[in-house]
Amino acid sequence: MVDISVKIGKLKLKNPVMSASGTFGLEYGELLDINSLGALVLKTITYEPRQGNPAPRIAEVSSGMLNSIGLENKGLEDFVKKKVPKLKGIKIPVIASIAGNNAKEYAALAARLGRIAKIAAIEVNLSCPNVRHGTREGLIAQDAEATQDVISAVRKAASCALIAKLTPNVSDISKIALAAQKAGADALLVANTFPAMAVDIETGKPRLGNITGGLSGPALKPVILKMVWELYNKIEIPIIGCGGIMDYKDAVEFMLCGASAIQVGTATFVNPAAPVEIIKGIGKYMKEKKMAGPGQLIGKIKVGSLWRL
Ligand SMILES: Cc1cc2nc3c(=O)[nH]c(=O)nc-3n(C[C@H](O)[C@H](O)[C@H](O)COP(=O)(O)O)c2cc1C
């Protein structure tokens, strides 16, 4: 067996494949062995309960899907009381995902979750395209200063591993990535969905109740891949790639471009076993290429001498 274990800050994962927030829950345990994943990432929670956006919240589009869930969840206290006990049988690292209206709310969420032994890391969702953050225009991850404020506050509030989830909807992702790194993030998650929409031409109405939503799936992959490659050459903390990873080949592409680990979201809507197949595929690929460990894969894209950023 090839060793495909990776380290993300303090987190040691037996393989580099995680579920993507909001796309995968404990109910998937009926379809695959959740404990075979590298880590389980939970749906984003907020301090107060949120109703989410009006239906329809999902639409299939060419090469992907749109969603506008709007972070529907029952809030922090419900999560701690009702969801955390259900994680008992999970033996892999569990990563909680949080979103707040401001740095104070993010810190309060992190302080509470950071004290729960079952939570190995916190994913800081700075990039949900379907919600407004208090009175701010745009996303936190579109503003380097706001990113730094939120990650610093979370860093002070919790000592577990912190993952900053960025948006691809920026002109220069490295500015945001550097701000997150400086503020103490242990890893970057690149990235969330891209703002998008679709229209039903029979009714003339938008296909999402919220009019716009976030694009995920294969259409997103080449865009995010370039961001991962750019960041790999500019930052020091590990990168987790996420966007349109449908099979092991996509995962290997991300790792060649510099991702230490990857997350799988939309693929599980098509094939719930996709994450498990991806784990096997990465191992088989590395064995065939006679790679002794992920260090021989991560960032090993062969670009020749012509490239410069
Ligand atoms: C239905 C749906 C719900 C999602 N909910 C969340 C969420 O709660 N928090 C979050 O950070 N990302 C959420 N995402 C974004 C995914 O975690 C992931 O970043 C994105 O879909 C890109 O990966 P993919 O192309 O593999 O799906 C959601 C995506 C989908 C499709």
The ligand as a MOL file (V3000), in Angstrom:
LIG
                    3D

  0  0  0     0  0            999 V3000
M  V30 BEGIN CTAB
M  V30 COUNTS 31 33 0 0 0
M  V30 BEGIN ATOM
M  V30 1 C -25.8710 22.1490 -2.2580 0
M  V30 2 C -24.5920 22.8000 -1.8100 0
M  V30 3 C -24.5120 23.3170 -0.5150 0
M  V30 4 C -23.3300 23.9230 -0.0750 0
M  V30 5 N -23.2560 24.4070 1.2030 0
M  V30 6 C -22.1050 24.9290 1.6590 0
M  V30 7 C -21.9660 25.3420 3.0020 0
M  V30 8 O -22.8570 25.2040 3.8390 0
M  V30 9 N -20.7700 25.8770 3.3800 0
M  V30 10 C -19.6960 26.0130 2.5170 0
M  V30 11 O -18.6320 26.4850 2.9230 0
M  V30 12 N -19.8020 25.6040 1.2390 0
M  V30 13 C -20.9640 25.0640 0.7930 0
M  V30 14 N -21.0490 24.6170 -0.5020 0
M  V30 15 C -19.8660 24.7400 -1.3820 0
M  V30 16 C -19.0760 23.4300 -1.3960 0
M  V30 17 O -18.5770 23.1010 -0.1120 0
M  V30 18 C -17.8900 23.5210 -2.3870 0
M  V30 19 O -16.9880 24.5200 -1.9340 0
M  V30 20 C -18.3370 23.8710 -3.8040 0
M  V30 21 O -19.5210 23.1990 -4.1310 0
M  V30 22 C -17.2570 23.5410 -4.8590 0
M  V30 23 O -16.9300 22.1720 -4.8650 0
M  V30 24 P -17.6220 21.0970 -5.8570 0
M  V30 25 O -17.5110 21.6310 -7.2510 0
M  V30 26 O -16.8540 19.8260 -5.6280 0
M  V30 27 O -19.0410 20.9710 -5.4310 0
M  V30 28 C -22.2120 24.0150 -0.9550 0
M  V30 29 C -22.3110 23.5000 -2.2510 0
M  V30 30 C -23.4690 22.8820 -2.6860 0
M  V30 31 C -23.5180 22.3300 -4.0830 0
M  V30 END ATOM
M  V30 BEGIN BOND
M  V30 1 1 1 2
M  V30 2 1 2 3
M  V30 3 2 2 30
M  V30 4 2 3 4
M  V30 5 1 4 5
M  V30 6 1 4 28
M  V30 7 2 5 6
M  V30 8 1 6 7
M  V30 9 1 6 13
M  V30 10 2 7 8
M  V30 11 1 7 9
M  V30 12 1 9 10
M  V30 13 2 10 11
M  V30 14 1 10 12
M  V30 15 2 12 13
M  V30 16 1 13 14
M  V30 17 1 14 15
M  V30 18 1 14 28
M  V30 19 1 15 16
M  V30 20 1 16 17
M  V30 21 1 16 18
M  V30 22 1 18 19
M  V30 23 1 18 20
M  V30 24 1 20 21
M  V30 25 1 20 22
M  V30 26 1 22 23
M  V30 27 1 23 24
M  V30 28 2 24 25
M  V30 29 1 24 26
M  V30 30 1 24 27
M  V30 31 2 28 29
M  V30 32 1 29 30
M  V30 33 1 30 31
M  V30 END BOND
M  V30 END CTAB
M  END
